[in-house]
Amino acid sequence: AREWIETVVGEPFPLPEFQPSLKDGVILCKLMNVLIPGFVKIKSSKMPFIQMENIAKFLQGCEKLGCPKHDLFQTIDLYENKNPGQVVDAIFSLSRHAVKSGCDVPILGPKLADKHEVEFSEEVLNAGKHIVNTFQYGYNGGASQTGIRHGRREIGGIDPGRVAVDV
């Protein structure tokens, strides 16, 4: 995800670590401005609420590009490093949706599938009603009690009937 961001933005991360580099939201805003030109005004500040506002603007851009909410992260997930995995997942999702929406960027991870709808004529649907599934011929193996044993129950090698109680 880091290499993809650096490639798209065209500059390296300011710090060697992933989360501290993204924490102020500046790189994410630069990324969003590459994907949606002029989308966000970049504010560079040490003030926490400005940094969280940058992250929130990035997340709004992700939604605008079509990323589903369940693929995104909460601002606090990045800012306080609560869920770095979700942050990476969101960047993968952003990559896929950016490519699908026509942005000229490399894709990160698998490509989104295109919807493929098939419509059948009434004639084909009616013909299917009379087909018998031959895979079911002769099947009589329904539910049975095979494998069920009656007797002493052992859980994890411990016999509950023989547990000694220390007094």
C-alpha positions in Angstrom: 0.0 0.0 0.0 2.9 2.3 0.8 4.6 1.8 -2.5 1.3 2.4 -4.3 0.7 5.7 -2.5 4.3 6.8 -3.2 3.9 5.9 -6.9 0.6 7.7 -7.3 1.5 10.8 -5.3 5.0 10.9 -6.9 6.9 11.5 -3.6 8.2 9.3 -0.8 6.7 9.1 2.7 8.3 11.7 5.0 9.0 9.1 7.7 10.1 5.5 7.4 7.1 4.2 9.3 3.7 3.8 7.7 1.2 5.0 10.3 3.2 8.1 11.5 3.6 9.2 7.8 -0.2 9.1 7.2 -1.3 10.3 10.7 -1.5 14.0 9.7 -3.5 13.2 6.6 -1.4 15.3 4.3 -0.2 12.5 2.1 -3.7 11.1 2.0 -5.0 14.5 0.8 -2.3 14.7 -1.8 -3.4 11.2 -3.0 -7.0 12.2 -3.2 -6.1 15.4 -5.2 -4.3 13.1 -7.7 -7.4 10.9 -8.0 -9.9 13.8 -7.9 -8.1 17.0 -8.9 -8.7 19.9 -6.6 -10.9 17.8 -4.3 -9.4 18.8 -1.0 -7.5 21.8 0.3 -4.4 20.4 2.0 -3.8 21.7 5.6 -0.5 21.0 7.2 -0.7 21.4 10.9 0.4 19.9 14.2 -3.0 20.5 15.7 -4.9 17.1 16.1 -8.3 18.4 14.9 -6.7 19.7 11.6 -5.0 16.3 11.1 -8.2 14.4 11.8 -10.0 16.8 9.4 -7.5 15.9 6.7 -8.2 12.2 7.3 -12.0 12.8 7.2 -11.7 14.6 3.9 -9.7 11.6 2.5 -12.5 9.3 3.6 -15.1 11.5 1.9 -13.1 11.3 -1.3 -13.0 7.5 -1.0 -16.8 7.4 -0.7 -17.1 9.8 -3.7 -15.0 7.3 -5.8 -17.4 4.5 -4.8 -15.6 2.8 -1.9 -18.2 1.1 0.3 -18.3 2.2 3.9 -17.5 -1.2 5.2 -14.1 -1.0 3.3 -13.1 2.2 4.9 -11.7 2.9 8.4 -12.6 5.3 11.2 -10.5 8.4 11.6 -9.3 7.1 15.0 -8.2 3.8 13.4 -5.4 5.7 11.7 -4.9 8.7 14.0 -4.4 6.5 17.1 -3.1 3.5 15.2 -6.1 1.4 16.5 -6.7 -0.6 13.4 -3.8 -0.4 10.9 -5.1 -3.4 8.9 -8.3 -1.6 8.1 -6.4 1.4 6.9 -4.4 -0.8 4.5 -7.7 -2.5 3.4 -9.2 0.9 2.7 -6.2 1.8 0.5 -6.6 -1.4 -1.5 -10.3 -0.6 -1.9 -9.5 2.9 -3.0 -7.1 1.6 -5.6 -9.7 -0.7 -7.1 -12.5 1.9 -7.1 -10.2 4.6 -8.5 -9.3 2.3 -11.4 -12.9 1.4 -12.0 -14.0 5.0 -12.0 -11.4 5.8 -14.7 -8.4 7.2 -12.8 -5.1 6.5 -14.6 -3.3 4.8 -11.7 -1.9 1.3 -11.2 -4.2 -1.1 -9.5 -3.3 -2.5 -6.0 -4.7 -6.0 -5.4 -7.4 -7.8 -7.4 -9.6 -5.9 -9.9 -13.2 -5.3 -9.1 -15.5 -7.7 -10.9 -17.9 -6.4 -13.5 -21.6 -7.2 -13.2 -22.6 -9.9 -15.7 -26.4 -10.2 -16.1 -27.9 -13.0 -18.1 -31.5 -12.9 -19.3 -33.3 -16.0 -20.4 -36.2 -16.1 -22.8 -39.6 -17.4 -21.6 -39.0 -20.4 -23.9 -35.8 -21.4 -22.1 -37.3 -20.8 -18.7 -40.2 -23.1 -19.5 -37.9 -25.8 -20.9 -36.0 -25.8 -17.6 -39.1 -26.6 -15.6 -39.3 -30.1 -17.1 -35.7 -31.1 -16.5 -35.2 -33.8 -13.9 -31.9 -33.7 -11.9 -30.4 -37.1 -12.6 -27.8 -36.6 -9.8 -30.5 -37.3 -7.3 -31.5 -40.7 -8.8 -31.2 -43.4 -6.2 -30.2 -41.2 -3.4 -31.4 -42.4 0.0 -28.6 -41.3 2.2 -30.6 -38.7 4.1 -30.2 -37.9 7.8 -29.0 -40.8 9.9 -27.5 -41.4 13.3 -24.3 -42.9 11.9 -21.4 -41.9 14.0 -23.4 -41.0 17.1 -22.1 -42.8 20.2 -23.9 -43.1 23.5 -21.8 -43.2 26.7 -19.3 -41.3 28.6 -18.6 -37.8 27.3 -15.0 -36.6 27.1 -14.1 -33.0 26.4 -10.5 -32.2 25.5 -9.3 -35.4 27.1 -11.0 -34.6 30.4 -13.7 -36.9 31.7 -16.2 -34.6 33.5 -17.4 -37.6 35.6 -13.9 -38.1 37.0 -12.9 -34.5 37.8 -11.5 -34.4 41.4 -12.4 -31.4 43.5 -9.7 -30.1 45.9 -11.0 -28.9 49.2 
